[in-house]
Amino acid sequence: MSNQAHFLNLPSHLINDILSRLPTKTIIQCKSVCKSWLSLLSQSEFTNLHLQRSPPCLIINKFGCHPSELTCFGLVEYEDEPDHHGFRYVAGTTIKPPEGCIESGLSVTMVGSINGLICLTESYHKHDAVNLWNPIMRESITLPVPEGGRSYASTVSYGFGLSSESRKYKVVRIFVELDKNTRWRLKSNCYVYTLGEETELWRRIEQAPFLYNYGTYGVFLNGNLHWLTDDQDSSELISCFNLETELFSPFPAPPELRKNFNLASLGVSGGCLRLYDNNSDDEIVIWVMKEYGIKKLWTKEFVIQKEPVHLIDPSYELVRVLKVFKDGDILLLWRDEFFLSYDCWRQILHQSGVDNDKLIKKADDQMNEDGYAEKSYPCIDVMDYVPSFLSLKNFGIQMVESTN
């Protein structure tokens, strides 16, 4: 009996245990070995086991400003040890976004990622184009066109998350119509799309309180979505939406955060909610909420001086922390153009070599090897991502599209 036959005769739970430890690319190849493996690797038992073991990585969307420039995604794994860290582009994972999310070649933006599913929007469309996408499975669905098309003096914001009890994946859309002259809020409506719901339509649930900055996205943590607000008529700084109850509530903000905080943003790292404040002339302040929902437990985690880096013109930009490494380095994305590294032991901020040698260049080289034309990519969109084999077909959706 051949080794392959011996392996196939093993109990299914042992085969699942073995295959779930393999790299994602290898598992994809295993699906082509035989029909029994394809069936086994398509079952929920394997999907759930693999998701528990799947190492987190970064997914990078690089796009140009001209419609002719290609938008494509790549996966980047990282090492994180107490004495060093590093990056490795995952060869063969160059992925084109769903066709339904791009018209006229314009760029797409990642709203959020949960268990391998990514919510994408095409932000320049007259009517929002929204997709749910699993790049590993090469599957996507195009959400119905919601009410309230984009127009002058209106703002639209999205969030994507998973309800805490019912475990339902939901996309939240906040549409705020403003007076064209005064910019006062005329009305603000909230719509929710639930993946796998029979109607497969957006539900209007209630008026959304507060104003939200154009182009911002809800940050998911603990079954809730969080937005920084932009409402001069309110003292609240953070809005929280419970995905289970579908209700809004104010959320405690850091005690020293000023009302005029145009260059602040929210994020999640290490399982904690963080706020990145770049409103100062001299420093970037990173706040962390060590115990969720308790205002007094917001603490200043890092205060980073800008002076070592020549950022006179672009210093007033949004900044995001992508990763806090065990060796003390912090990887930041400045604006949407380049990476910075901060050495917290030496307290030095510098432009990272990641974008030139360790990450972006490797991604570019691999994209060329994969048959993509070489282009200029001035913009970078980066998000934490956990590869998974969760199929959109499991939610009873008929119109699941295959992507290249």
C-alpha positions as CSV (number, residue, x, y, z in Angstrom):
1,M,0.0,0.0,0.0
2,S,1.4,3.4,-1.0
3,N,2.2,6.1,1.6
4,Q,-0.7,8.2,0.1
5,A,-3.1,5.3,0.6
6,H,-1.9,4.9,4.2
7,F,-2.5,8.6,4.8
8,L,-6.0,8.5,3.3
9,N,-6.9,5.7,5.6
10,L,-6.2,7.7,8.7
11,P,-9.2,8.9,10.7
12,S,-10.5,12.3,9.4
13,H,-9.7,14.1,12.6
14,L,-6.0,13.1,12.3
15,I,-5.9,14.2,8.7
16,N,-7.5,17.5,9.7
17,D,-5.0,17.9,12.5
18,I,-2.0,17.4,10.1
19,L,-3.2,19.4,7.2
20,S,-4.3,22.4,9.3
21,R,-0.7,22.9,10.3
22,L,0.5,23.4,6.7
23,P,1.1,26.8,5.1
24,T,-2.0,28.3,3.4
25,K,-0.5,28.0,-0.1
26,T,0.2,24.2,0.5
27,I,-3.4,23.6,1.7
28,I,-4.7,25.2,-1.4
29,Q,-2.5,22.8,-3.4
30,C,-3.8,19.9,-1.3
31,K,-7.3,20.6,-2.5
32,S,-6.3,19.5,-6.0
33,V,-4.9,16.1,-4.9
34,C,-8.1,14.2,-5.0
35,K,-11.9,14.6,-4.4
36,S,-11.8,13.1,-0.9
37,W,-9.2,15.7,0.2
38,L,-11.2,18.5,-1.5
39,S,-14.3,17.3,0.4
40,L,-12.4,17.0,3.7
41,L,-10.8,20.5,3.4
42,S,-14.2,22.1,2.6
43,Q,-15.9,20.9,5.8
44,S,-16.5,23.2,8.7
45,E,-14.4,21.0,11.1
46,F,-11.2,21.7,9.1
47,T,-12.1,25.4,8.5
48,N,-12.5,26.0,12.2
49,L,-9.4,24.1,13.2
50,H,-7.3,25.9,10.6
51,L,-8.6,29.3,11.7
52,Q,-7.5,28.6,15.3
53,R,-4.0,27.9,14.1
54,S,-3.7,30.3,11.2
55,P,-0.9,32.8,11.9
56,P,-1.8,36.4,11.6
57,C,-0.2,38.4,8.8
58,L,-0.6,41.7,7.0
59,I,-2.6,42.1,3.7
60,I,-1.4,45.0,1.6
61,N,-3.4,46.8,-1.1
62,K,-1.2,48.9,-3.3
63,F,-2.9,51.1,-5.9
64,G,-2.1,54.0,-8.1
65,C,-3.9,57.3,-8.5
66,H,-4.5,56.8,-12.2
67,P,-7.4,54.5,-13.4
68,S,-5.0,52.5,-15.6
69,E,-2.8,51.5,-12.7
70,L,-3.5,48.0,-11.3
71,T,-4.9,47.4,-7.9
72,C,-3.7,44.2,-6.3
73,F,-3.3,42.6,-2.9
74,G,-0.5,40.6,-1.3
75,L,0.0,38.8,1.9
76,V,3.0,39.5,4.2
77,E,3.9,37.2,7.1
78,Y,6.1,38.4,10.0
79,E,8.4,37.0,12.6
80,D,8.0,38.4,16.1
81,E,10.7,37.1,18.5
82,P,12.0,38.9,21.7
83,D,15.4,39.5,20.0
84,H,14.3,40.2,16.4
85,H,11.5,40.6,13.9
86,G,11.2,40.3,10.1
87,F,8.9,40.2,7.1
88,R,8.4,37.7,4.4
89,Y,6.2,38.2,1.3
90,V,4.1,35.0,0.7
91,A,5.0,34.0,-2.8
92,G,2.0,33.1,-5.0
93,T,-0.5,35.2,-3.0
94,T,-0.8,38.1,-5.4
95,I,-4.5,38.6,-5.6
96,K,-6.7,40.8,-7.8
97,P,-9.7,42.3,-6.0
98,P,-13.3,41.3,-7.0
99,E,-14.3,42.8,-10.4
100,G,-17.6,43.9,-8.9
101,C,-15.8,46.3,-6.6
102,I,-14.0,48.2,-9.2
103,E,-15.3,50.3,-12.0
104,S,-13.2,52.4,-14.3
105,G,-10.1,51.0,-12.6
106,L,-10.5,53.1,-9.4
107,S,-9.1,52.0,-6.1
108,V,-10.8,49.9,-3.4
109,T,-10.4,50.4,0.3
110,M,-10.4,47.7,3.0
111,V,-13.0,48.5,5.7
112,G,-12.3,45.6,8.0
113,S,-11.3,41.9,8.3
114,I,-12.9,39.2,10.4
115,N,-11.9,35.5,10.3
116,G,-10.5,35.8,6.8
117,L,-13.4,37.8,5.3
118,I,-12.7,41.3,4.1
119,C,-15.1,44.1,3.5
120,L,-14.2,46.3,0.6
121,T,-15.6,49.6,-0.7
122,E,-15.0,51.5,-3.8
123,S,-15.1,55.0,-2.4
124,Y,-15.5,57.1,-5.6
125,H,-18.6,55.3,-6.9
126,K,-21.8,57.4,-7.3
127,H,-23.6,54.6,-5.5
128,D,-21.4,52.7,-3.0
129,A,-19.9,49.5,-4.3
130,V,-19.4,47.1,-1.3
131,N,-18.1,43.6,-1.4
132,L,-17.4,40.8,1.1
133,W,-14.4,38.8,0.0
134,N,-12.3,35.9,1.0
135,P,-9.0,36.3,-0.9
136,I,-7.8,32.8,0.0
137,M,-10.9,31.1,-1.3
138,R,-11.1,33.5,-4.2
139,E,-14.8,34.1,-3.4
140,S,-16.7,37.4,-3.2
141,I,-20.2,38.7,-3.1
142,T,-21.4,42.1,-4.1
143,L,-23.8,43.7,-1.6
144,P,-27.0,45.4,-2.9
145,V,-26.9,49.1,-3.6
146,P,-27.9,50.9,-0.4
147,E,-30.2,53.8,-0.1
148,G,-28.7,57.3,-0.2
149,G,-26.1,57.7,-3.0
150,R,-23.0,59.7,-2.5
151,S,-23.5,63.4,-3.2
152,Y,-22.0,66.8,-2.2
153,A,-22.4,67.6,1.5
154,S,-23.0,64.1,2.5
155,T,-20.7,61.7,4.3
156,V,-20.6,57.9,4.4
157,S,-18.8,55.7,6.8
158,Y,-18.7,51.9,7.1
159,G,-17.8,49.2,9.6
160,F,-17.5,45.4,9.5
161,G,-17.7,43.1,12.4
162,L,-19.1,40.0,14.1
163,S,-21.9,40.0,16.7
164,S,-20.8,38.6,20.1
165,E,-23.7,36.1,20.8
166,S,-25.4,35.3,17.5
167,R,-22.0,35.2,15.7
168,K,-23.4,37.0,12.6
169,Y,-21.2,39.0,10.2
170,K,-22.6,42.5,9.7
171,V,-21.7,45.5,7.6
172,V,-22.8,48.8,9.0
173,R,-23.3,51.9,6.9
174,I,-23.8,55.4,8.3
175,F,-25.1,57.9,5.8
176,V,-25.1,61.6,7.0
177,E,-26.7,64.3,4.9
178,L,-25.4,67.8,5.6
179,D,-26.6,71.3,4.7
180,K,-24.5,72.4,1.7
181,N,-24.0,75.9,3.2
182,T,-23.8,75.5,7.0
183,R,-22.5,71.8,7.0
184,W,-25.1,71.2,9.8
185,R,-26.4,67.7,10.0
186,L,-29.8,67.4,8.4
187,K,-30.2,63.7,9.0
188,S,-28.1,60.6,9.7
189,N,-29.3,57.1,9.0
190,C,-27.8,53.8,9.9
191,Y,-28.2,50.7,7.7
192,V,-27.1,47.1,8.5
193,Y,-26.4,44.2,6.1
194,T,-26.3,40.8,7.8
195,L,-24.4,38.1,5.9
196,G,-26.7,35.1,5.3
197,E,-29.9,36.8,6.1
198,E,-32.8,35.6,4.0
199,T,-33.8,39.1,2.6
200,E,-30.1,39.8,1.6
201,L,-31.0,43.6,1.9
202,W,-29.8,46.5,3.9
203,R,-32.0,47.2,7.0
204,R,-32.5,50.7,8.2
205,I,-32.4,50.6,12.0
206,E,-32.2,54.1,13.5
207,Q,-30.7,57.5,13.2
208,A,-27.0,57.5,13.9
209,P,-25.9,60.0,16.6
210,F,-23.0,62.4,16.0
211,L,-21.1,63.3,12.9
212,Y,-18.4,61.1,11.4
213,N,-15.5,62.1,9.2
214,Y,-15.7,61.2,5.6
215,G,-13.7,58.1,4.7
216,T,-13.3,56.8,8.3
217,Y,-14.2,53.2,9.2
218,G,-15.5,51.6,12.3
219,V,-12.9,49.7,14.3
220,F,-14.1,46.3,15.5
221,L,-13.4,44.9,19.0
222,N,-15.4,42.9,21.5
223,G,-18.5,42.7,19.3
224,N,-18.6,46.5,18.9
225,L,-17.7,49.0,16.2
226,H,-16.0,52.2,17.3
227,W,-15.7,55.6,15.4
228,L,-14.2,58.9,16.4
229,T,-16.9,61.5,16.1
230,D,-16.7,64.9,14.4
231,D,-19.6,66.7,16.1
232,Q,-19.0,70.1,17.5
233,D,-22.5,70.0,19.1
234,S,-21.6,67.1,21.3
235,S,-19.1,66.5,24.0
236,E,-18.7,62.8,23.1
237,L,-15.5,61.8,21.2
238,I,-16.1,58.1,20.4
239,S,-19.3,56.5,19.2
240,C,-19.8,52.7,19.8
241,F,-22.2,50.5,17.9
242,N,-23.2,47.1,19.5
243,L,-23.5,44.6,16.7
244,E,-25.8,42.3,18.7
245,T,-28.3,44.9,20.0
246,E,-27.7,47.2,17.0
247,L,-27.7,50.3,19.3
248,F,-25.4,53.2,19.5
249,S,-23.8,54.6,22.7
250,P,-21.1,57.0,23.6
251,F,-17.7,55.4,24.5
252,P,-15.1,56.7,27.0
253,A,-12.2,58.5,25.4
254,P,-8.7,59.3,26.7
255,P,-8.9,62.1,29.3
256,E,-6.5,64.4,27.6
257,L,-7.9,64.1,24.1
258,R,-8.8,67.5,22.7
259,K,-12.1,68.1,20.8
260,N,-10.3,69.3,17.7
261,F,-8.5,66.0,16.8
262,N,-8.6,65.8,13.0
263,L,-5.4,63.8,13.0
264,A,-6.4,61.1,15.4
265,S,-7.5,57.6,14.5
266,L,-8.6,54.4,16.3
267,G,-7.1,50.9,15.9
268,V,-6.7,47.6,17.5
269,S,-3.4,45.9,18.4
270,G,-2.7,43.1,20.7
271,G,-6.4,42.7,21.5
272,C,-6.6,46.3,22.9
273,L,-8.3,49.4,21.6
274,R,-5.7,52.1,20.8
275,L,-5.9,55.7,19.8
276,Y,-3.2,57.4,17.7
277,D,-3.0,61.1,18.1
278,N,-0.8,63.1,15.7
279,N,-2.3,66.6,16.3
280,S,0.8,67.8,18.1
281,D,3.6,69.7,16.3
282,D,6.3,67.7,18.1
283,E,5.0,64.2,19.0
284,I,2.8,61.3,18.2
285,V,0.8,60.0,21.2
286,I,-0.4,56.4,21.3
287,W,-3.1,55.6,23.9
288,V,-4.1,52.1,24.9
289,M,-7.2,51.0,26.8
290,K,-5.9,48.1,28.8
291,E,-9.3,47.1,30.2
292,Y,-12.1,47.5,27.7
293,G,-14.7,50.1,28.4
294,I,-13.2,51.7,31.4
295,K,-12.2,55.3,30.8
296,K,-9.7,55.6,33.7
297,L,-7.7,52.7,32.2
298,W,-6.8,54.7,29.1
299,T,-3.0,55.2,29.4
300,K,-0.3,56.8,27.3
301,E,1.6,53.8,25.9
302,F,4.1,55.7,23.8
303,V,5.0,59.3,23.2
304,I,7.1,59.4,20.0
305,Q,9.1,62.5,19.1
306,K,8.9,63.5,15.4
307,E,12.2,65.4,15.3
308,P,14.6,62.7,14.1
309,V,12.6,62.3,10.9
310,H,12.4,65.0,8.3
311,L,8.6,65.3,8.1
312,I,8.1,69.0,8.0
313,D,5.5,69.1,5.3
314,P,3.8,65.7,5.7
315,S,4.0,65.7,9.6
316,Y,0.4,66.7,9.9
317,E,-1.1,63.5,8.6
318,L,-3.0,60.5,10.0
319,V,-0.7,57.8,11.4
320,R,-1.6,54.2,12.2
321,V,0.3,51.6,14.3
322,L,0.4,48.3,12.4
323,K,2.4,46.2,14.8
324,V,4.1,46.5,18.2
325,F,6.9,43.9,18.2
326,K,8.3,42.0,21.1
327,D,11.8,43.4,20.5
328,G,10.5,46.9,21.1
329,D,10.1,48.2,17.6
330,I,6.8,49.7,16.3
331,L,5.8,49.6,12.7
332,L,3.7,52.6,11.7
333,L,2.0,53.6,8.4
334,W,2.3,57.4,7.8
335,R,-0.5,58.8,5.8
336,D,-1.0,56.1,3.2
337,E,2.4,56.4,1.6
338,F,5.3,55.0,3.6
339,F,6.3,53.1,6.7
340,L,8.0,54.4,9.8
341,S,9.8,52.4,12.5
342,Y,10.1,53.4,16.2
343,D,12.7,51.9,18.5
344,C,11.2,52.4,21.9
345,W,14.4,51.4,23.7
346,R,16.5,54.1,22.0
347,Q,13.4,56.3,21.4
348,I,14.3,57.0,17.8
349,L,11.8,57.4,15.0
350,H,13.0,56.7,11.4
351,Q,11.7,55.9,8.0
352,S,11.6,52.1,7.8
353,G,13.5,50.1,5.3
354,V,10.4,47.8,5.2
355,D,8.9,49.6,2.3
356,N,12.0,49.5,0.1
357,D,13.7,46.1,0.8
358,K,11.8,43.9,3.2
359,L,8.2,44.2,2.2
360,I,7.1,46.4,-0.7
361,K,10.0,45.6,-3.0
362,K,9.5,41.9,-2.5
363,A,5.8,42.3,-3.2
364,D,6.6,44.2,-6.4
365,D,9.1,41.6,-7.5
366,Q,6.7,38.7,-6.9
367,M,3.8,40.6,-8.6
368,N,6.0,40.9,-11.7
369,E,6.9,37.2,-11.5
370,D,3.2,36.4,-11.2
371,G,2.6,38.1,-14.5
372,Y,1.5,41.6,-13.4
373,A,2.8,44.6,-15.3
374,E,5.2,46.8,-13.3
375,K,3.5,50.0,-12.2
376,S,4.0,52.8,-9.8
377,Y,2.0,52.5,-6.5
378,P,2.0,55.7,-4.5
379,C,-0.7,54.6,-2.1
380,I,-0.6,51.8,0.5
381,D,-3.6,50.3,2.4
382,V,-2.6,47.8,5.1
383,M,-4.6,45.7,7.5
384,D,-4.2,42.8,9.9
385,Y,-5.4,39.6,8.3
386,V,-5.9,36.0,9.4
387,P,-6.0,33.6,6.3
388,S,-9.0,31.2,6.5
389,F,-10.9,28.8,4.3
390,L,-14.3,30.1,5.4
391,S,-16.5,29.9,2.3
392,L,-19.2,32.5,1.5
393,K,-21.2,29.6,0.2
394,N,-21.6,28.4,3.7
395,F,-24.0,31.3,4.4
396,G,-26.6,30.1,1.8
397,I,-25.7,32.8,-0.7
398,Q,-26.4,31.9,-4.3
399,M,-24.5,34.7,-6.1
400,V,-21.0,33.9,-4.9
401,E,-18.5,35.2,-7.5
402,S,-15.1,33.6,-8.2
403,T,-12.1,35.9,-8.4
404,N,-8.8,35.3,-10.1
